Amino acid sequence: MATPTLEAPRSAPPASPPKTRRTRGGGAVGRFVERYGAYLFLLPAIAYLAVFTVFPLIRGVLLSFTATKLVNPAGGRGVGLENYDYLLSSDRFWSSVVTTLLYTFFTVIFSVGIGTAGALLLNTAFKGRGIVRAIATIPWAVPTVAAALIFVWIYNNEQGILNRTTSALGMGQHGWLVDPQYGLFAVTLATVWKLTPLVMLVMLSALQSVPHELREATWVDGATRFQSFRAVTLPHIMPTIRIITLLMTIWSIRRFEIIFLITGGGPLDVTNTLVVNVYRTAFQDQNLGRAAAIGALGLVLSLLVTVVYFIVEQLQERQENQR
């Protein structure tokens, strides 16, 4: 007699979750936000750059092709490349280019060099380091106008502390702001004093990111502190040195206020940089078109510096990849 087989009861299929009804409009908005949401967040910054940077830049370049005067800014006629031809054959323009390059070179060399050395000093442990770090940032916190006035007093022919110091040392007194021999030195010293704390803070941040274990390993192997710095610390902070050098170079090419407030471009045009030359041409010579041409050529100089930086950066990366 066959035994009946028992079948297991079939379980009901799991209930599917209720479907949410999505409207076509909401789905389209969601897809749009998902695809273009990042651009929406960038839109205010892009609008700001377009209104306050790109448009004035284009307007200035177009102005450089006109003979616009300050007394009649809307009545300039087009002159093509006449302003550029005049500038490229002008001794005053080339003198301002040389002055700009010298000022930029010495400013960058001393501010980056002293700032890096100061950062190395402030990165070591010593009593009162926090107070010294706070004091070292004071020049950067001082407003530019106040810093310029401070150095005008320092360079004063009769009561200035610099002339008093040189007299006490038997070096005599000098006309720091009226002698062409010292004009470029005077504005460079003031600029280095103002910019060095910024470099110091940036380099100090880079130094604190260097792994201490690697430096200790080199010390255990018998390396001196200089050898440890060259083998471990310098490669880690070199990208920061390159980028701060680029920024300092561009800022120095564009720097106007501290030079104009201390010397006004004098004496005898020895501190007449490109930016100061733009001001003089526009508001003293009342030639807006030619001033715009000087500004455009200064922009080309800044772009060339940036291109050189990126070329050097690419060469450095290739050398590191080949090792």
Buried (B, 14 or more C-beta within 10 A) or exposed (E): EEEEEEEEEEEEEEEEEEEEEEEEEEEEEEEEEEEEEEEEEEEEEEEEEEEEEEEEEEEBBEBBBBBBBBEEEEEBEEBEEBBBEBBEEBEEBEBBBEBBBBBBEBBBBBBBEBBBBBBBBBBEEEEEEEEEBEEBEEBBEBEBEEBBBBBBEBBBBEEBEBBBEBEEEEEEEBBBBBBEEBBBBBBBBBBBBBBBBBBBBBBBEBBEEBEEEBBEEBBEEEBEEEEBBEBBBEEBBEEBBBBBBBBBBBBBBBBBBBBBBBBBBBBEBBBBBBBBBBBBBBEEEBBBBBBBBBBBBBBEBBEEBEEEBEEEBEEEEEEEEEE
